[in-house]
Amino acid sequence: MFRRREPVPFAFVAEADRFRSNVTPPPRRRASVGELAGRSLLGLTLVAGLIGALVLGTPAMSTSSGKQAQQSQASQGH
């Protein structure tokens, strides 16, 4: 950052970019076995849902010419 050339009425505003705290945050708590298992089960459930939607949705979205041929043969017979 560039230094300000105009006078600043409060010294802490001028030196805010250089301020370092001497207070260290507490260490992060490690996740328990149950929390890890829950997170992994949630992730697996989401992935399985996406794969299931893809498997079930793909045949519905495909346009097959075989079905049209069967329909045209059925309409010719009547």
TIBA-204931 format. One record per atom (N, C-alpha, C, O, CB): residue in three letters; y, x, z. Coordinates in steps of 0.02 Angstrom, whole numbers, plus 32768, in hexadecimal, padded with zeros to 4 digits. Glycine has a CB too. Layout:
N
ALAYXZ/...
% end
This chain:
78
MET7FC5802A8000/MET800080008000/MET803E802C8000/MET803D8064801B/MET80007FD0803D/PHE807380147FE3/PHE80B180397FE1/PHE80D8802E8021/PHE80D17FFA8041/PHE80DB80267FA3/ARG8101805E8033/ARG812A80598070/ARG8167802F8061/ARG81848033802A/ARG813E809F808A/ARG817B80088091/ARG81B87FE1808A/ARG81F5800D8095/ARG81F5803780C2/ARG81BA7FA680BC/ARG82268005806B/ARG8262802E8072/ARG8299800B8099/ARG82C4802C80B6/ARG827C8040802D/GLU82977FC9809C/GLU82CA7FA680C2/GLU82B57FA3810C/GLU82797FA4811B/GLU82D57F5E80A6/PRO82E57FA08139/PRO82D47F9E8180/PRO82B37F5C8192/PRO82C57F27817A/PRO83137FA981AA/VAL82827F6181BE/VAL825D7F2781D5/VAL826E7F1E821F/VAL826A7F4E8245/VAL82107F2E81C9/PRO82807EE18234/PRO82947ED8827A/PRO825C7EE382AD/PRO826A7EF482E6/PRO82B17E938282/PHE821E7ED88299/PHE81E77EE182C8/PHE81BB7F1A82B0/PHE81A57F1B8277/PHE81BE7EA082CF/ALA81AF7F4982DB/ALA81887F8482C8/ALA81407F7182B9/ALA81217F90828C/ALA818A7FB88300/PHE81237F4082DC/PHE80DD7F3082D0/PHE80D27F11828B/PHE809B7F148270/PHE80C37F028305/VAL81067EF2826F/VAL80FF7ED6822C/VAL80FD7F0F81F9/VAL80D77F0C81C9/VAL81397EA6821C/ALA81257F418203/ALA81277F7A81D5/ALA80E77FA381D7/ALA80D37FBF81A5/ALA81637FA681E4/GLU80C87FA68211/GLU808C7FCF8219/GLU804C7FA6821A/GLU80187FBF8231/GLU80917FF88257/ALA804F7F698203/ALA80147F3E8206/ALA7FDC7F5781DA/ALA7FA17F4C81EA/ALA80277EF781F2/ASP7FEC7F7881A2/ASP7FB77F908176/ASP7F937FCD8193/ASP7F5C7FDD817C/ASP7FD37FA18132/ARG7FB17FEE81C4/ARG7F91802981E2/ARG7F7080198224/ARG7F5380468242/ARG7FC4805F81EC/PHE7F737FDD823C/PHE7F5A7FCC827E/PHE7F0D7FCF8280/PHE7EEC7FB38255/PHE7F727F868294/ARG7EF37FF282B1/ARG7EAB7FF582BC/ARG7E9D7FDD8303/ARG7EBD7FF38333/ARG7E90803D82B1/SER7E6D7FB2830A/SER7E5C7F99834B/SER7E2B7FC8836D/SER7E007FE5834C/SER7E3E7F528347/ASN7E317FD083AE/ASN7E027FF983D3/ASN7DCC7FCE83F4/ASN7DA47FE8841B/ASN7E2780238408/VAL7DCC7F8E83E5/VAL7D9A7F618402/VAL7D627F5883CE/VAL7D6F7F438396/VAL7DB97F1C8416/THR7D267F6883E2/THR7CED7F6083B4/THR7CCE7F1B83BE/THR7CC87F0483F6/THR7CB77F9883C0/PRO7CBC7EFA8388/PRO7C9C7EB9838E/PRO7C577EC083AC/PRO7C387EF583A6/PRO7C997E95834A/PRO7C3E7E8C83CB/PRO7BFA7E9083E8/PRO7BC67E9783B1/PRO7BD17E7F8379/PRO7BEB7E538414/PRO7B8E7EB683BF/PRO7B5A7EBD838C/PRO7B3E7E7A8378/PRO7B3B7E4B83A1/PRO7B227EEB83A4/ARG7B297E758339/ARG7B0E7E368320/ARG7AC97E29833F/ARG7AA27E578348/ARG7B087E3682D4/ARG7ABD7DEB834F/ARG7A7D7DD7836D/ARG7A497DD48335/ARG7A557DB88300/ARG7A837D938392/ARG7A0F7DF18343/ARG79D97DF08311/ARG79BA7DAA8310/ARG79B37D898343/ARG79A47E268320/ALA79A67D9582D4/ALA79877D5482CC/ALA79417D5582EA/ALA791C7D8682E3/ALA79847D3F8282/SER792E7D1E830A/SER78EC7D1A8328/SER78B87D0C82F2/SER78C97CFF82B8/SER78E97CE3835F/VAL78797D108306/VAL78437D0482D6/VAL78457CBC82BD/VAL78397CB08282/VAL77FE7D1382F7/GLY78547C8D82E9/GLY78597C4782D4/GLY78917C3B82A3/GLY78897C158273/GLY78627C1B8311/GLU78CA7C5C82AD/GLU79027C54827E/GLU78F07C72823A/GLU79007C548206/GLU79417C768299/LEU78D07CAB823A/LEU78BB7CC981FA/LEU78897C9E81D6/LEU788C7C968199/LEU789E7D0F8206/ALA78597C8181FC/ALA78287C5681DD/ALA78497C1781C1/ALA78377C00818B/ALA77F17C43820F/GLY78797BFB81E6/GLY789B7BC081CD/GLY78C37BCD818F/GLY78C47BA48161/GLY78C97BA58203/ARG78E57C06818C/ARG790B7C178150/ARG78DE7C218114/ARG78EE7C0B80DD/ARG79347C57815C/SER78A57C428120/SER78787C4E80E7/SER78597C0D80CF/SER78507C038093/SER78417C8180FA/LEU78487BE080FE/LEU782C7BA080E9/LEU78607B7680C3/LEU784F7B548093/LEU78137B798126/LEU789E7B7980D9/LEU78D27B5580B5/LEU78DB7B70806F/LEU78E27B4A803F/LEU79157B5980DC/GLY78DB7BB28068/GLY78E17BD18026/GLY78A77BC07FF9/GLY78B07BB17FBE/GLY78E77C1C802D/LEU786A7BC18015/LEU78307BB07FED/LEU78317B667FD8/LEU781C7B557FA1/LEU77F07BBF8014/THR78497B3B8005/THR784E7AF47FF4/THR78807AE97FBB/THR78727AC17F8D/THR78637ACB8031/LEU78B87B0B7FBE/LEU78E97B047F88/LEU78CE7B1E7F45/LEU78D87AFE7F11/LEU792A7B297F9A/VAL78AE7B567F47/VAL78927B737F09/VAL785B7B457EED/VAL78587B3B7EB1/VAL78777BB97F16/ALA78307B2B7F1A/ALA77FB7AFE7F03/ALA78197ABE7EE6/ALA77FE7AA37EB5/ALA77CB7AEE7F3D/GLY784F7AA57F03/GLY786F7A697EE8/GLY788C7A757EA3/GLY78857A4B7E76/GLY78A67A527F16/LEU78AB7AAE7E99/LEU78C67ABF7E57/LEU788F7AC67E23/LEU78957AAF7DEB/LEU78F07AFF7E5A/ILE78597AE77E36/ILE78217AF07E07/ILE78017AAD7DF8/ILE77EF7AA07DBE/ILE77ED7B217E24/GLY77F97A827E2B/GLY77DC7A407E20/GLY78087A167DF2/GLY77EE79F37DC7/GLY77D27A1D7E61/ALA78497A197DFB/ALA787679F47DCF/ALA78727A0E7D87/ALA787579E77D58/ALA78BE79F97DE8/LEU786A7A4E7D80/LEU78637A6B7D3D/LEU78227A557D1C/LEU78207A447CE1/LEU78687AB77D40/VAL77EC7A577D43/VAL77AA7A447D28/VAL77A979FA7D15/VAL778F79E87CE0/VAL77727A547D5A/LEU77C579D07D40/LEU77C479887D32/LEU77F879747CFD/LEU77EE79437CD9/LEU77D179617D72/GLY782E79997CF9/GLY786379867CCA/GLY785A79A07C84/GLY787479837C55/GLY78A4799E7CE4/THR783579D67C7C/THR782C79F37C3A/THR780879C47C09/THR781E79BC7BD1/THR78067A347C3F/PRO77D079A47C1D/PRO77B079767BED/PRO77DB793A7BDC/PRO77D879207BA4/PRO776E795E7C09/ALA780379247C0B/ALA782E78EA7BFE/ALA786678FA7BCD/ALA787D78CE7BA9/ALA784B78CF7C3F/MET787A79387BCB/MET78B2794B7B9F/MET789B79627B5A/MET78C379677B2C/MET78DA79817BBF/SER785B79717B53/SER784379897B13/SER783A794F7AE3/SER7821791A7AF6/SER780279B07B1A/THR784D795A7AA5/THR784379277A71/THR7809793D7A46/THR780D796F7A23/THR7884791C7A46/SER77D479187A4A/SER7797792A7A26/SER7793790079E6/SER779D78C379E7/SER775879207A52/SER7782792179AE/SER777B78FC796F/SER773878D7796E/SER772F78AA7945/SER7780792D7934/GLY770978EB7999/GLY76C878C9799B/GLY76CE788279B2/GLY76AB78567999/GLY769878EF79C8/LYS76FA787579E0/LYS7704783079F8/LYS7723780579C2/LYS771277CB79BB/LYS7730782F7A37/GLN77507822799B/GLN777077FC7966/GLN773E77EB792F/GLN774177B67911/GLN77AC78237949/ALA771078197921/ALA76DD780D78EE/ALA76AE77D57905/ALA769977AC78DC/ALA76B6784D78DF/GLN769D77D57945/GLN767277A0795E/GLN7695775C795A/GLN7675772A794A/GLN765C77AF79A6/GLN76D4775B7969/GLN76F9771D7967/GLN76FF77037920/GLN76FA76C77914/GLN773E77267986/SER770A772F78F1/SER7711771A78AB/SER76CF77007890/SER76CE76D17868/SER772C7754787F/GLN7696771F78A3/GLN76557707788E/GLN764776C278AC/GLN76297697788B/GLN761F773878A2/ALA765C76B778EA/ALA76507677790A/ALA7679764078E9/ALA7662760878E1/ALA7660767B7954/SER76B6765278D5/SER76E0761F78B5/SER76C87610786E/SER76D275D87856/SER7729763778B3/GLN76A8763F784C/GLN768E76327809/GLN76507605780D/GLN764475DE77DF/GLN767C767577E5/GLY762A760A7842/GLY75ED75E37848/GLY75FC75987853/GLY75D3756E7841/GLY75C375FE7881/HIS763475887870/HIS76447541787E/HIS766875217847/HIS767874E5784B/HIS766C753A78BC/
% end
